[in-house]
């Protein structure tokens, strides 16, 4: 697909575009980058998707964000089913509401998500372009 074509949520191509979006997150980017002091990794595991389970890790380090597809070690692990992940991605469900209802499970250094909430918000706003081309 071309750069403007839709890409299916959590597909291999979607993960590639996520990595490209994250690679553009830098101190020179139009949006705020993760502060250089932030060192945090978040492993995401989504179960029951159209292509089976999907795993990837987002790493924030020295003002940059990267994505690694597949299983990996991380400070925080997030686990949810495909329906929940899609609802969060589409803005129909907040991560806090998903967690409170038991639809999103967290483990590891969960407090670091609160500690680095500004960096997390910057990443979220930086992914708006990807969200606009995602199909579910």
Secondary structure, 3 states (H helix, E strand, C coil): CCCCCCEECCCHHHHHHHHHHHHCCCCCCCCCCCCCCCEEEEEEEEEEECCEEEEEEEEEECCEEEEEECCCCCCEEEEEEHHHHHHHHCCCCCHHHHHHCCCEEEEECCHHHHHCHHHHHHHHHHCHHHHHCEEC
